[in-house]
Amino acid sequence: MIGDDLKTELPGGETVRFTYLDYAASAPCVRAAAEAVAELLPRYGSVHRGTGVRSQTSTVAYELARDVVAEFVGARPGDEVIFTRNTTDSLNLLARALPGGTRTILFEGEHHANLLPWPDPVRLPAPSSPEQALAAVSAVIDERCVLAVTGASNVTGEIWPVRELADIAHASGARVVVDAAQLAPHRPVGLDDLGADYLAFSGHKLYAPFGAGVLAGRADWLDAAEPYLYGGGASATVGDRPGDLTWAVGPARHEGGTPNLLGAAAIAAVCAALLVADRDALHRREQDLLARLRDGLDGVPEQSLFGPDHPRVGIVSLALGRHDPARIAHRLGREHGIGVRAGQFCAHPLVRRLLDADRADGCTAPGAGLLRASFGLGSTTEDIDRFTGALADVLRS
């Protein structure tokens, strides 16, 4: 992991290894991604734009990256893989491509990237159980709808019942888009396994922080929609008069401008590494760290929708009562060299719901938030123990 030996100086002058527990915001870069970028840099050129060795090499690398990502998501015949900037960009692209009259069904527990872009949304209350989520979708969905749902919550880490929700949606003739930003770094994300028609995720959460993301899924709506960005690459032919043009089909239709080759190559390098990794072993290790973290919290209430025993990835958010989470996060960073996150995590309705449930008076103060610790491939038991020990120390003082 790049930067796992980063040092920071504490107020007393002691230098310690920085403990990074904010993977859910941006994961560190793995060496495979950094090496893929370093290997390409001496031969970097414009993709799809030239005949020289740099452009030809870059074009091959870019399309190879697309093929690797397609394998990672289990792309099917008729699916496309489009490189974007991040999950937010991917979901906005898809929202622009929906046929007229399409309604979007979503829960208020979504990250803003999946909460805000959709036209004609039907926003359901955050459910208190997977069964309640299934019942809520069953009551409103039909063939005119798209169900947009997270794979794993960026607030609670809980894994949503995506496959069961998808089965309900498909039985009604609806389509399903999965925000896999938090799921992809922790679990396999095959389109068929999830029952997804579309899948979106970000490189910067998948250990490849080079400014690229992915939208993968069915081509028909994407090829029928206006290009997401007008410009070179998106256009197949441009005539002499305004409006005299034809648009490209396939991924190029929505990848206008010079594409982010380095970002695509970095994502592909991580996807390739995960495809051959022992995902079961990685899952067991993550769950051991999660259990260690939760055991060490010593009465600090962990927030959840579906209950403490529901499956989750390496994300834990805490309500700190009378303590200001932002102040606690600042002290953890300055006094202990530990990086965590405080706030509402671009999921304001969900955080308010959780805080209201935690408060006896059911009234969340403006600007209130949670403290979140999140971890992944580079995290260690030492990181977890340092955090739980430091948090206890800060809360006592």
Secondary structure as GFF3:
##gff-version 3
##sequence-region A 1 397
A	DSSP	beta_strand	7	9	.	.	.	ID=ss1
A	DSSP	beta_strand	15	17	.	.	.	ID=ss2
A	DSSP	beta_strand	19	20	.	.	.	ID=ss3
A	DSSP	alpha_helix	31	40	.	.	.	ID=ss4
A	DSSP	three_ten_helix	41	43	.	.	.	ID=ss5
A	DSSP	alpha_helix	53	72	.	.	.	ID=ss6
A	DSSP	beta_strand	79	84	.	.	.	ID=ss7
A	DSSP	alpha_helix	87	97	.	.	.	ID=ss8
A	DSSP	beta_strand	103	107	.	.	.	ID=ss9
A	DSSP	alpha_helix	112	115	.	.	.	ID=ss10
A	DSSP	beta_strand	121	124	.	.	.	ID=ss11
A	DSSP	alpha_helix	130	140	.	.	.	ID=ss12
A	DSSP	beta_strand	145	150	.	.	.	ID=ss13
A	DSSP	alpha_helix	162	171	.	.	.	ID=ss14
A	DSSP	beta_strand	175	179	.	.	.	ID=ss15
A	DSSP	alpha_helix	191	194	.	.	.	ID=ss16
A	DSSP	beta_strand	198	202	.	.	.	ID=ss17
A	DSSP	three_ten_helix	203	205	.	.	.	ID=ss18
A	DSSP	beta_strand	213	218	.	.	.	ID=ss19
A	DSSP	alpha_helix	219	224	.	.	.	ID=ss20
A	DSSP	beta_strand	235	238	.	.	.	ID=ss21
A	DSSP	beta_strand	245	247	.	.	.	ID=ss22
A	DSSP	three_ten_helix	251	254	.	.	.	ID=ss23
A	DSSP	alpha_helix	261	276	.	.	.	ID=ss24
A	DSSP	alpha_helix	279	295	.	.	.	ID=ss25
A	DSSP	beta_strand	315	318	.	.	.	ID=ss26
A	DSSP	alpha_helix	325	336	.	.	.	ID=ss27
A	DSSP	beta_strand	338	339	.	.	.	ID=ss28
A	DSSP	beta_strand	341	343	.	.	.	ID=ss29
A	DSSP	alpha_helix	348	358	.	.	.	ID=ss30
A	DSSP	beta_strand	370	374	.	.	.	ID=ss31
A	DSSP	alpha_helix	381	396	.	.	.	ID=ss32
###
